Amino acid sequence: MTKPCPCGRTTAKGQPMALAACCGPYHSSVAAPDAETLMRSRYSAFVLGQVPYLLATWHSSQRPAELTLESGAKWLGVEIKQHRTTGENSAEVEFVARFRLGGKAVRQHERSRFVREDGRWFYVEGDVL
């Protein structure tokens, strides 16, 4: 069986999309076509522990020098609440990501801002809602 994409995107028939056909190509250097796709690919990268991808898709103005992921987090899914264009090269994505950490349920509700530079989208920052 093909590994489903952690972002939860489905086909037109409602079947889970395979990682290789969904977020996988973005993790391998293909530029995400829009901010929502980049956000989904970043969620998948958190699930898969792909720190280099997360840092590479973080805008240089806000990118941390290093990133350490919570070990033991069990990711449960992401829901896109809204994706809106805010300018020719900017957008916002509101989402809710759920995971368990140390036996406790965590709900991350955020409105994230993204910018496009030289044809590539980058995560800038977000507001926890």
Secondary structure, DSSP 8 states (H G I E B T S, - for coil): ---B-TT--B-TTS-B-BGGGTTHHHHTT---SSHHHHHHHHHHHHHHT-HHHHHHTB-TTT--S-----TT-EEEEEEEEEEEEEETTEEEEEEEEEEEETTEEEEEEEEEEEEEETTEEEEEEEEE-
